[in-house]
Amino acid sequence: MTFVISVITHAENFTMDYLSDGVSLQKNILMMNRLTSLIILSLISFTASAQTKSKETISTQPDPSQKIMTVEAACGECQLGLSGKGCDLAIRMNGHAYFVDGTNINSHGDAHGADGFCEAISKAEVQGKVVNGRFKATYFKVIKEEEQLKEAK
């Protein structure tokens, strides 16, 4: 924020200097428009980077020293009744729902597709632990419907 204030202050001083030196008002307006555009683009990129989700930290292979748990996985808001600001991956185990950290809802297909997490509850194999009311996943694998049928036979 201080960057924006200093740029605006500098731009105002710059404009006053040029006006007193006789540079045309039209050139000054053009320069101010460019500076304003630069400020807006900076704010947009700063806002976008602040909204990036945490990086994926899950492994592609389960840790043989940890138990693999089979849980229900879905969108916490759309399917599991959790409160939030958007569609976020969650699991339900032992009757309790938890948001998942370490992977995100779109890493496992289209969340709003016909069989996506916002439309249906799926089974998943997971490893990790609950920390501060959130499930910290170290391994997460969605069990496809075909795999579930094979296991049932």
N, C-alpha and C positions, 0 to 999 in steps of 0.2 A: 504494500500500500504506500509506503514511503517513496518507493520508486515512482509510482504514478504521480504523487504530489510533487516530487522534485522535477519530473518531466514537465508537468503543467506549469510550475513556477518558472522553470527555465524557458519554456515556450512563451510565457507572458513577457519576461524580461527581453527575450530575443525579439519579440514583436515590437515592443516599445523602442528598442534600439534602432530597428530598421525603419520604423515610422519616423523617428526623429532624423534619420539619415536621408530621408526622401525616397525610400523604396516604395514602389506603388502598393497601394492597399490590396489590389488584386493578387499580387504575389504573396503578400502576407496571409491572405485568406486561404490561398492554395496550400501554403506551408502549414497553417493551423489545421486544415483538413487532413493533411498527411499525418501530422502528429496525433490528431484525434484517432485516426484509423489505426495507427501503431499502438496506441494505448488500448483501444478496444480489442485488437487482436491479441495483445499481451494478456489482457484480463481473461479472454476466452480460453487461451491455451493454459493459463494458470488454473482456471476453474476446471477445465477438462482433466488436467493432470491430477488435481485434487480428488477427483471422483473415480479414479482408476481403482479397480478392485485389487486386493492383495494378490501377489503372484501365487501360482500353483506350487504347492509344496508336497504333493502326494507322490508316492512311488508307483511305478507301473507294475511292480511285483510285490506281493505281500511279504512281510517280515516273518520268517519261519518261527521266530521266537515269541511272536505275539499271536493271540487267538484271533481268528477271523470271525466276525459277527455278521449274521444275516439280519438286515434291518429293512424297514420300509423307507423309501426315499421319494421325495416329491418337492414341489414348491411349498415352502413354509407358509406363505400367505394364501395361495390358491387352494391348497389341499389339506394342510395340516393345522390350520387355525392359529398360526403364529402372527403376531403383529409386526408390521414392517412397512418400509416405504416403496417396495417394489418386489419383483419376483426373485427370491433367493432360495438356494438349495437348502434343504433341511432333511433330517432323518427322524424316524420315530423308533425308539427302542425301549423296551420295558414299559410301554405305555406313555412315555414322555417324548415330546418333540424338541429337537435342538437344531438351530442353524448350524451349517457346516462351514468351517474354515479350512483352507488348504486346497480347495477346488471350488468351481462355481457352476451354476446351473446350466450354462451354455456349453460347458466343456464335455457334455455327455449327450449332445444332440440338440435339436431345436426344442426349446422348452415349451413353445406354444404349438408344436406339431401334434398330430393326432395321438401319438403315444408319448408326448413330452411330459416333463415333470409338472407343468401347470395344468395338464389335462388328465393325468392319471397317476396313481401311486404305483411305484415300481419296487422291486426287491433289489437290494444291493449288498455286496460283500464289502465290509469296511474294517479298518483297523484304526485305532486312535483312542482318544479319551476325552471326557467332558471336562472342560476347564472354564470356570466362570460362566456356566450356563450355556456354553457353545461347544459343539463337537469339533475337536481339532483332529482332522483326518490325516493319517499318514499313508493310507491306502484306501482307494474307493473304486469299486467296479460294479457297474450296473449289470444285473443278471437279466439277460434278454429272455423274452417269453419262451423261446424255443429251449433254452437251457433249463428253465424252470420245469418244463414238461418232461425233459429227459430225466431230471433229478427225481421227479414224482413217480416215474415208472420203476 
